[in-house]
Amino acid sequence: MNDFATIELETNGQSVTIWMNRPEKHNALNALMIEELSDALSQCIDRQDSRVIILRGRGRSFSAGADLNYMKEIAGFGHDQNYQDALRLASLFEKVYTCPKPVIAVVHGSSFGGANGLSAACDIVLADTNTVFAFSEVNIGITPATISPYVIRRCGEAAARELMLTGRRFTAEEAYRFLLVNKVVAPDNLESELMQYVDLMLSSGPKAVEQCKKLIRVVSSTAQDTGEMMRFTANMIAAQRASAEGQEGISSFFEKRKPNWVQS
């Protein structure tokens, strides 16, 4: 794997953790970190020995959002340069969202602005009890534009209106009620809770998980007529039943043994 300046990769069995590693800047996002996060994610996707990807932040915060010095610099760019810069960030969120492997975000400390786009694009979000959240973009005269598709998919329009229009800070418990996080966990229990989710992901067929992610994405976001949707879903399950993984899963169930994708 490549050496990175702003992130670290840590492998633990069949899971890989991408650590944002600018603790002195509260893991604020700048151009280099955005590029390196995208590159690291591509590497994790390509690795055959990794089945779960975890996104975390070193130090006191998950991420404080956009780096203010970076924001000051790009504010002087023209529209075309700003557009290309924003497109790179939007592409990172989309890469997380469409990643064929499960992605789990572990959020702590502060999660502001674009950091909430990263976590909203993940499949599972765990939050430390003490985490503080904010969609703070409006406070500095901009909008949470590139993160909005992922945040609104996760929490809905009503919650987005309250949180994005006010820019107010809110707690982990509120984030849970707004559906931005799956579970709020005491700091001492965060690692064990994370491993429970990782173990659940690893107990499932890897190709089935990949197809399940595609299924959810297509069914929830595509305007298809009933007949087309029925054909899509029927074709998917038919292919899986006939696949080697599907056959192994069914056989192992009736033979009362672990399937071959579960490491002993």
N, C-alpha and C positions, 0 to 999 in steps of 0.2 A: 504494500500500500504506500501511497505517496506521503511525504512529510508535509504537514500543514503548519501554518503560522498562527491561525486563529481558532482552530478546533483540534480535537484529539479523537482517535478511534480506539476503542477498547473492546476486545473480543472475549466473550465468556461462553464457551461451548458453542451453541448454535445461535446465540444472540450477539449483536454488535451494538455498542453504545456510541453514538456520536455526541461528544461533549463540546459544547460551545465553550471556548477557553480564552476569554478576555475578562477575567474576573475583576481586574482593576477598573474596567469600564462597564461593569455589570452586564457583560456579554452583549453590549449594544451592537447592532448590525451595521456593518459598513460594507463597502463594495467587495473587499477581499473575503470577508466572512460569508457573504452571500454566495460568492463564487465557490469557496471551499465547501460550504454545506452542500451545494449542488453536486460538486465533484465527488464528495464522500458518499452521498446518497447513491450516486450512479455505481460507485465501487461496491457498496453493500448489496445493491440489487443484482449485480453481476456475480457475486460470490455464491458458489454452490453450497458452501458450508455454513452460510448464515440464513436463518429463517425468520428471525424477528429483529427489528431495528428499534432502538431506544434513543430518544432525543432528550438531552439534559443540558444543564448549565453548570459550570464550575463556579465556586465562590458563593457569594451571598444571594445571587439572583439567577433565575432562569434566563431572562433577558429584559433589558430596559427598553427594547424597541430600537428605533433607528439611532445611530450615533449622532449626537448633535453637531459635532465638527463636520461629519460627513454631510449632514443636512445643510449646514452653512455653506459648504463647498458647492454642492449641487444646486443650491438656490441661485447661484450665479450662472448656471448653464442655460443654454437656449432650450426651446421646447423640444427639439429633436433629441438632444442629449438627455434631457430629463425623461423623455418617453422611453428611450432605450434602457436607461437605468431602471425605470419602474418596471419595464417588461422583464428584466432579469429577475427582479424580486418576485413578480407574479409567476414567472416560470418555475421558481423554486417552490412556491406554494403548490403549484399544480403537480410538480414532480412528487412532492410528499403525498398529496391527495390521491394520485393515481399509482403510487408505488404498489407493485404486485405483492409485496410482503407486508405483514402487519407492522404498523409504526405506533409506538407508545411514547407519549410525551410525559415526562415527570417534571412538574412545575413547582418552583419554590421561590421564596423571596418576593421579587417583583416580576410581573409579566405585563408589559405595557406595549401599546401600539402594535407594531409588526410582529412582536413575539406571540400575540394572540392569533395572528394568521398562521404562524407555524404550528401552534398547538391545535387550532381548529381544523387544520388539514389532516391531522393524525387520526388514527382509528380509536385510540383510547387515550384519555388524558387523566392522569392522577395529579392531585394538587396537595401540597403540604398545607396543613391547617392555617398556617400563618401567611400564606401567599396573598399579596395585594395585586389586584388587576386594574387596568384602566385602558379605555380606548381614548387616548389623550390627544389625538391628532387635531381635533377641533380647537383645542386650547392654544395651539400655535398657528391657527389659521389655515389648516389643510384638512383633508378628509381621509378616512381609512379605506381608500378606494381598492387597492389591490388585495387587501385581506377580506373585503366584504363578501365575496361569493362563498368563502369557506365558513366565515363566522355566521352568516345568515342561514346557510344550510344547517348549521349545528344548532343555533339557538332560536331561529325564527325572526320574523320581521318585528314583532312587538318588542321583544327584548333588545334587538339591535337598535330600534328607535330610542329607547331609553338610554342605553349605554353609550351609543355613538354620538347622539345629539348633545348629551350632557357632558361627556368626557370625564365623568366622575370616577373616583376610585371606589372599588367594591371588594368585598371579602371573598375568600374561597367558598364559603357557604352560599353566598349569593351567586357565585359562578356556577355552583352545582345546581341551584334552583333555576338558573337561566340556561342550563344544559351545556354550558361551556366546558365543564369537566364531568367525568364519569364518577369519580369518587374523591372525597376529601379525606385525607389520611394524616394522623398524628405523625410528627417527624420521626419518632422512634420506630414506627411501623411501616414506614414508606418502602424500605427495601424488601421486606417480606411480602408486602402487598404487590409490589412490582413483580417479584418472582412468581407469585401465584398466577398472574396474568401471562407471564412468559411461559410457564409450564402448561397452562391451558392451550396456548397457541401451538406449542410444540407437540401436544398430544393429538393434534388434528392433522389430517393429511395436507401436506404442503400445497399440492395442486388444488385441492378442494378449497383451501383458504384463499388462494389466488383467485379462483373462479368465483368464490363467494364475494370477494371484494368487487369484482367486476359486476356481478349480479346486482349488488346493492347500488352501485354507481349508476348502472343503466336503468334499473327500475325506478330509482328515485329522481333521476334527472332528465329522462328522455320522454318526450310526449309521443307515445305510440298508441295506436288503436288497440283494442282488446285482442283482436285476432293476432296481430303482430307480436304483442307481448306474450300471448300464450305460446306461439311458435318458438319465440326466443327462449323462454324458460323451459319448455318441454325438450327442446333440442339440447339445452345445457345439461339437464339431468340425465337424458338418455346417453349422452357422450360420457358422462361421469360414471354411470352404472357399468358401462362397457369397458371403461379404462382399467389399466393395471392397478392403479391406486384404489379405485372403487371396488374392484374384485378382492383386493387384499384386505380392505377395510371390512367388507362383509364377511369374508372368510374368517378373519381374526375374531370377529364378534361371535360367530357361532362356535368357533373352536376355543373360545374363552382364553385367548392369548393376546398379547400386545401386538399391534400392527408393526410392520417392519420399519416404519418411519420414526418410531419411538425408541430413543436410545435407552439401553438398560443401565 
